[in-house]
Amino acid sequence: MGNLLCCVLVKQSDVAIKERFGKFQKVLNPGLQFVPWVIGDYVAGHLTLRLQQLDVQCETKTKDNVFVTVVASIQYRVLVDKASDAFYRLSNPTSQIKAYVFDGNY
């Protein structure tokens, strides 16, 4: 029914990515949105704006040559003004965050 009327419902605390003929058009905010598929518009995907948590287990060696296992809990969320970057630039955000934590150059 939504496709017939060119309307899309974006849930609360989510955003949707709107494309026209495969090119980024805009970020759709929560609520009922108009997406005229007749002129080539469509929703490429959805992103959640909720706070998410990723637990990363790291094994490291201390200065006195003892190996310890540390669990780092990383909390992250998508910023509304950077939603298009989060959708198009990050292919696997959890793996990229884990790599950043294991690298230790932060």
Number of C-alpha atoms within 10 A of each C-alpha: 7 10 12 9 11 15 15 20 15 17 14 12 14 17 23 25 20 21 18 17 12 12 10 15 15 14 19 22 17 15 14 12 14 15 21 16 16 10 9 11 19 22 19 14 11 17 19 17 16 13 10 11 12 13 12 17 14 13 12 13 10 9 7 6 8 8 11 11 10 11 11 13 11 13 10 14 13 19 13 18 9 10 21 21 12 17 18 10 10 12 10 10 12 15 11 12 15 17 12 12 16 14 9 7 6 5
